[in-house]
Amino acid sequence: MSLQTTLTSREPRGKPRREAKPHGRRSKKLLICEEALKGHTGHWYEYNKAVWEINRNDGHEVTILAHNDVEQSLVDELPAEPFFRYTNWDQIYNFPQAWKRYFGVLHHNCRVYRALNAYLRKSSGFDCVLVPTVIVYHLLAWLILARRYGGNKLNRIVLFIRNSATTYENDESNPVFKRSTRILAWILRQYKPLIDKGLVRLATDSHRLAREYKALAGVDLIVFPHPRSQEALRESANPSGNGKVVMSSLGPARWEKGAHVLAQAIEILARRANVPPIHFVIQWNHQVVAPDGSLLKLDTDKLRDTPISCEILSESLSSREYNQRLHASDFLLLPYMRQAYYARISGVAVEAMLLGIPMVYTDDTWVAEFADRYGAGVGFENENAAGLADKICEVALKVEQWRGAARRRVPTAQEYFSPDNFQRCLWEG
């Protein structure tokens, strides 16, 4: 996370807000601060678009402060305003020396504070400010800003924590924290008086993460439902399987998301006899780096003369392209490593549940827990490529049965992940 959110030399630019129809709520002013928002890739865009859309539909005025290099299309669409000069998510503090990394934490907090302090001094204020992704690189700055402007120009500050402070090794479900997290825990404890006064809400989208941070710092995190753009849920399908069962892995491939497990499972399927006709759609538009620094390759040549085909999406997808691929999927493959995703949510899984798409996922992860409540699918043992291959064959033979099970859960998923439920968490209480 980086401390580099300095105020640019020019005023943030933006277009006049679109007219919105109020839905029984008084129009309010919402400020969203997303320093990493530059383009259409990643959760930065989709999450902020969904929050903007929900609040616009409720008649609220939304201001989004994005990275200084934000694409003009986002300025026009959301509108996002160029503001933050730096983002820690660009790995600008990823130094080999520990002392430099710690200094980077302090440096970035200073940059965040200076930028927003200058902005808020000139502002007339906001009913709520939402910071959708905060970590230690931002929390000290927001602590000072909350003390200065909370209850004055900022009636409510919602700081959203979506990353785990630890990993869950060896099938552990209780968090074990490294000594380095003591700084994070100390900062979070300083928020308690502000939380008690109702000026700050620490929030997350995972009950497991809420338990983790309660154990770390003794603070309570409000659990929000993951917002989704209703426009995206209405997108039409773009069939690509040529009559085969379409199994998709969407979102940029990464090691912790189980890219290596999926690659191994496909190789296993290529050697098997009597495999169902399957068409894999895999988003592999970034290099996947293994823990030893080597690059993971996905070899599809072995699929020749088999009932299996594989389509590699080597370019970043626009929002519409992504949604079309999602709608055209019979199953979603989510082989996330349990160590990283025991407590973290998956936006792709939320979309699958809302659309009635069954999933194949890693056992004992957030996805597995929520699939039992709001979706349908089967789990396999963590990092077990052969087990993943078995489950892929199993579900491919019963497509309609699994699709039917997933569709029956859609109303339950829609109720929990509804815009109204998100708004209650953001504005009420």
C-alpha positions in Angstrom: 0.0 0.0 0.0 1.4 3.4 -0.7 1.5 6.7 0.9 1.5 8.6 -2.3 -1.7 10.4 -2.9 -0.5 14.0 -3.3 -2.8 16.8 -4.6 -2.2 17.5 -8.2 -1.4 20.9 -9.4 -4.7 21.4 -11.1 -8.2 21.1 -9.7 -9.9 17.7 -10.3 -12.0 17.8 -13.4 -15.3 16.1 -13.9 -18.5 16.2 -15.8 -21.9 17.3 -14.4 -23.6 14.5 -12.7 -26.4 12.7 -14.5 -29.9 13.3 -13.4 -31.1 10.6 -11.1 -34.6 9.8 -9.8 -34.8 9.8 -6.0 -36.3 6.7 -4.4 -37.7 8.1 -1.2 -34.4 9.1 0.3 -33.1 12.6 0.8 -30.4 13.4 -1.6 -26.9 13.2 0.0 -23.3 13.8 -1.0 -21.0 10.8 -1.1 -17.3 11.0 -1.7 -15.4 7.9 -2.9 -11.6 7.9 -2.6 -10.0 5.2 -4.8 -6.3 6.0 -5.5 -5.8 3.0 -7.7 -8.7 3.6 -10.1 -7.1 4.2 -13.5 -8.9 2.0 -16.0 -11.5 -0.7 -16.5 -9.4 -3.6 -15.2 -9.6 -5.2 -11.7 -12.1 -4.7 -8.9 -11.3 -1.0 -8.7 -13.5 -0.2 -11.6 -16.3 -2.7 -11.1 -16.7 -2.0 -7.4 -16.8 1.8 -7.7 -19.1 1.7 -10.7 -21.5 -0.4 -8.7 -21.4 1.9 -5.7 -21.8 4.9 -7.9 -24.7 3.4 -9.8 -26.6 2.4 -6.6 -26.3 5.8 -5.1 -27.0 7.6 -8.4 -30.2 5.6 -8.7 -31.1 6.7 -5.1 -30.7 10.3 -6.1 -27.4 11.0 -4.3 -24.6 13.1 -5.6 -21.4 11.0 -5.9 -17.8 12.4 -6.3 -15.1 9.9 -7.1 -11.5 10.9 -6.6 -9.3 8.5 -8.8 -5.7 8.2 -9.8 -4.3 11.2 -11.7 -3.8 8.9 -14.8 -7.4 7.7 -14.9 -8.7 7.0 -18.4 -10.9 9.7 -20.0 -13.6 7.1 -20.5 -14.0 6.7 -16.8 -14.0 10.5 -16.3 -16.9 10.6 -18.8 -18.7 7.5 -17.5 -18.7 7.6 -13.7 -17.5 10.5 -13.6 -14.1 9.9 -12.0 -12.0 12.9 -11.2 -8.1 12.7 -11.7 -6.7 13.4 -8.3 -4.2 11.0 -6.6 -0.7 11.3 -8.0 0.5 8.0 -6.5 -0.8 4.6 -5.5 0.9 2.0 -3.4 -0.8 -0.7 -5.5 1.8 0.2 -8.2 4.3 -1.5 -5.9 6.3 1.7 -5.5 7.4 0.8 -2.0 8.3 -2.8 -2.7 11.9 -2.5 -1.5 14.0 -5.5 -0.5 15.1 -3.6 2.7 12.6 -3.8 5.5 13.3 -0.3 6.8 12.6 1.2 3.4 9.2 -0.6 3.3 8.3 0.7 6.7 9.4 4.2 5.7 7.2 3.8 2.6 4.2 3.1 4.9 4.8 6.4 6.7 5.6 8.3 3.5 2.4 7.2 1.7 0.2 8.1 4.7 1.7 11.5 4.6 0.9 11.9 0.9 -2.6 10.7 1.5 -3.1 13.2 4.3 -1.6 16.2 2.5 -3.7 15.5 -0.6 -7.0 15.1 1.1 -6.5 17.7 3.7 -6.0 20.3 0.9 -9.1 19.0 -0.9 -11.3 19.0 2.2 -10.2 22.5 3.3 -11.8 23.9 0.1 -14.8 21.5 0.1 -18.2 22.3 1.5 -18.3 18.8 3.0 -19.9 15.4 2.5 -22.5 13.3 4.2 -20.3 10.2 3.8 -16.9 9.3 2.5 -16.2 5.8 1.4 -12.6 4.5 1.0 -13.2 1.1 -0.7 -9.7 -0.4 -0.1 -7.6 0.6 2.9 -4.5 -1.0 4.3 -1.8 0.2 6.6 -0.6 2.6 3.9 -3.7 4.7 4.4 -5.1 4.1 7.9 -2.8 6.5 9.7 -3.7 9.3 7.3 -7.4 8.6 7.7 -7.1 8.5 11.4 -5.8 12.1 11.4 -8.4 13.2 8.8 -11.2 11.7 10.8 -10.1 13.5 14.0 -9.9 16.8 12.1 -13.0 16.6 9.9 -15.2 13.9 11.4 -18.5 15.5 12.4 -17.5 18.7 10.6 -17.1 18.3 6.9 -17.3 14.5 7.0 -20.4 13.3 8.8 -19.5 9.6 8.3 -16.3 7.9 7.2 -16.5 4.3 6.0 -13.1 2.6 5.7 -13.3 -0.6 3.9 -10.9 -3.5 4.6 -10.9 -6.3 2.1 -7.4 -7.8 2.5 -6.4 -10.3 5.1 -3.7 -9.5 7.6 -2.5 -13.1 7.7 -2.5 -16.3 5.7 -4.2 -19.5 6.8 -1.6 -22.3 6.5 -2.0 -26.0 7.2 -5.8 -26.0 7.4 -5.8 -23.5 10.2 -9.0 -21.5 10.7 -7.7 -19.3 13.6 -5.5 -16.4 12.4 -1.8 -16.4 13.4 -0.3 -12.9 13.0 3.3 -12.0 12.3 5.0 -9.4 14.5 4.8 -6.9 11.6 1.0 -6.7 12.1 1.4 -5.1 15.5 1.7 -1.6 13.9 -1.6 -2.3 12.0 -3.3 -3.4 15.2 -2.1 -0.3 17.1 -3.4 2.0 14.4 -6.8 0.3 14.3 -7.2 0.5 18.1 -6.8 4.3 17.9 -10.1 4.4 15.9 -12.2 3.1 18.8 -13.2 6.5 20.2 -14.2 7.6 16.7 -16.2 4.4 16.1 -17.9 4.9 19.5 -19.0 8.4 18.5 -20.4 7.1 15.2 -18.0 9.2 13.1 -16.1 6.2 11.6 -17.2 2.8 10.5 -14.6 0.1 9.8 -16.1 -2.3 7.2 -15.4 -5.4 5.2 -17.3 -7.8 3.0 -16.4 -11.0 4.7 -17.6 -12.4 8.1 -14.3 -14.3 8.3 -12.3 -11.1 7.8 -14.4 -9.4 10.5 -13.5 -12.2 12.9 -9.8 -11.9 11.9 -9.6 -8.2 12.6 -11.5 -8.5 15.8 -8.8 -11.0 16.9 -6.0 -8.7 15.7 -7.1 -5.4 17.2 -10.3 -5.9 19.1 -12.3 -3.7 16.7 -15.6 -4.5 15.2 -16.0 -4.4 11.4 -19.4 -4.0 9.8 -20.0 -6.6 7.1 -21.3 -5.2 3.9 -22.8 -7.2 1.0 -20.6 -7.0 -2.2 -22.3 -4.5 -4.5 -22.9 -5.4 -8.2 -23.9 -3.2 -11.1 -27.4 -4.0 -12.1 -26.5 -3.1 -15.7 -23.9 -5.9 -15.7 -26.4 -8.4 -14.5 -28.6 -7.6 -17.5 -25.8 -8.2 -20.0 -26.5 -10.7 -22.9 -24.5 -13.9 -23.4 -21.8 -14.3 -26.0 -21.7 -18.1 -26.7 -18.3 -19.5 -27.4 -18.3 -23.2 -26.6 -19.4 -24.6 -30.0 -21.8 -27.0 -28.3 -19.3 -27.9 -25.5 -19.7 -27.3 -21.8 -18.2 -23.8 -21.2 -16.0 -23.6 -18.1 -14.6 -20.2 -17.4 -11.8 -18.8 -15.2 -12.3 -15.0 -15.3 -10.3 -12.3 -13.8 -6.5 -12.0 -14.3 -4.8 -15.3 -13.5 -2.6 -15.2 -10.4 -0.7 -17.9 -8.4 -2.8 -17.3 -5.2 -6.0 -17.7 -7.3 -4.9 -21.2 -8.2 -3.7 -20.6 -11.8 -1.1 -23.4 -11.4 -3.8 -25.8 -10.1 -6.0 -25.2 -13.1 -3.1 -25.5 -15.5 -2.2 -28.9 -14.0 -5.8 -30.1 -14.0 -6.1 -29.3 -17.7 -3.0 -31.3 -18.4 -4.4 -34.2 -16.4 -7.7 -34.0 -18.4 -5.7 -34.0 -21.7 -4.3 -37.5 -20.8 -7.6 -39.0 -19.7 -9.9 -41.1 -21.9 -13.7 -40.6 -22.0 -13.5 -36.9 -21.0 -16.7 -34.9 -21.7 -16.6 -32.2 -24.4 -15.4 -29.1 -22.5 -14.4 -25.6 -23.7 -12.2 -23.8 -21.2 -12.2 -20.0 -21.3 -9.3 -18.7 -19.3 -8.3 -15.1 -18.7 -4.5 -15.1 -18.7 -3.6 -11.6 -19.6 -0.7 -11.2 -17.1 2.4 -13.2 -16.3 1.8 -15.6 -13.4 4.7 -15.7 -11.1 5.4 -18.7 -8.9 6.8 -18.3 -5.4 10.2 -19.2 -6.6 10.1 -16.4 -9.2 9.6 -18.6 -12.2 6.8 -17.9 -14.7 3.9 -20.3 -15.0 3.0 -21.3 -18.6 -0.3 -22.7 -19.8 0.3 -25.3 -22.5 -2.7 -26.0 -24.6 -1.0 -28.0 -27.3 -1.6 -31.2 -25.4 -5.4 -30.7 -25.9 -5.1 -31.5 -29.6 -7.1 -34.5 -30.7 -9.1 -34.5 -27.4 -12.7 -33.4 -26.7 -11.3 -30.4 -24.8 -10.6 -27.0 -26.3 -9.1 -24.0 -24.5 -9.6 -20.3 -25.3 -7.0 -18.0 -23.7 -8.0 -14.4 -23.2 -4.6 -12.7 -23.4 -5.9 -9.1 -23.4 -7.6 -7.1 -20.7 -11.4 -7.3 -21.0 -13.6 -4.3 -21.1 -16.5 -4.4 -18.6 -18.9 -5.4 -21.4 -16.6 -8.2 -22.7 -16.2 -9.5 -19.2 -19.9 -9.6 -18.6 -20.6 -11.3 -21.9 -18.1 -14.0 -21.1 -19.6 -14.4 -17.6 -23.1 -14.8 -19.0 -21.9 -17.4 -21.6 -20.4 -19.7 -18.9 -21.9 -23.0 -17.9 -19.6 -23.2 -14.9 -17.1 -20.9 -13.2 -13.8 -22.4 -12.0 -12.5 -20.8 -8.8 -9.5 -22.9 -7.6 -8.3 -20.3 -5.2 -5.6 -21.2 -2.7 -7.1 -21.6 0.7 -4.1 -19.9 2.4 -5.0 -16.6 0.6 -8.8 -17.0 0.2 -10.0 -18.6 3.4 -11.3 -15.2 4.5 -11.3 -13.1 1.4 -14.3 -12.9 -0.9 -14.5 -13.3 -4.6 -16.4 -10.8 -6.7 -16.6 -13.4 -9.5 -18.3 -15.8 -7.2 -20.9 -13.2 -6.2 -21.7 -12.6 -9.8 -22.1 -16.3 -10.4 -24.5 -16.6 -7.5 -26.6 -13.7 -8.7 -26.7 -15.1 -12.3 -27.4 -18.7 -11.3 -24.1 -20.1 -12.6 -22.7 -23.1 -10.7 -19.1 -23.1 -9.5 -16.2 -25.5 -8.9 -14.2 -24.1 -5.9 -11.7 -24.9 -3.3 -13.0 -26.4 0.0 -13.1 -24.3 3.2 -12.9 -20.9 1.6 -15.2 -17.9 1.7 -16.5 -19.1 -1.7 -17.4 -22.5 -0.4 -19.2 -21.1 2.6 -21.3 -18.7 0.5 -22.0 -21.2 -2.2 -23.7 -23.3 0.4 -26.0 -20.4 1.2 -26.5 -18.5 -2.0 -25.3 -20.6 -4.9 -24.5 -24.1 -6.1 -21.4 -26.1 -7.0 -18.8 -28.6 -5.8 -15.6 -28.2 -3.8 -12.2 -29.9 -4.1 -9.2 -30.2 -1.8 -6.9 -27.3 -1.7 -4.2 -27.4 -4.5 -5.3 -30.9 -5.6 -5.2 -30.7 -9.4 -6.3 -34.3 -9.8 -9.3 -33.6 -7.5 -10.1 -30.5 -9.6 -10.0 -32.5 -12.8 -12.4 -35.1 -11.2 -14.9 -32.4 -10.2 -14.7 -30.8 -13.7 -15.7 -34.1 -15.3 -18.3 -34.8 -12.7 -20.2 -31.5 -13.2 -19.8 -31.5 -17.0 -21.9 -34.6 -17.2 -24.8 -32.9 -15.3 -24.9 -29.4 -16.6 -28.7 -28.8 -16.4 -28.9 -30.3 -12.9 -26.3 -27.9 -11.6 -27.7 -24.9 -13.5 -31.1 -25.7 -12.0 -29.7 -25.8 -8.5 -27.9 -22.5 -8.9 -30.9 -20.8 -10.4 -33.1 -21.8 -7.5 -30.8 -20.0 -5.2 -30.8 -16.7 -7.2 -33.6 -15.0 -5.2 -31.8 -15.7 -2.0 -28.6 -14.3 -3.4 -30.4 -11.2 -4.8 -31.9 -10.5 -1.4 -28.5 -10.6 0.4 -26.5 -8.8 -2.3 -29.2 -6.3 -3.0 -28.6 -2.5 -3.5 -30.9 -1.8 -0.6 -28.9 -4.0 1.7 -25.7 -2.3 0.7 -27.3 1.2 1.2 -28.5 0.3 4.7 -25.0 -0.6 5.6 -23.5 2.5 4.1 -26.0 5.1 5.3 -27.9 3.8 8.3 -26.9 2.6 11.8 
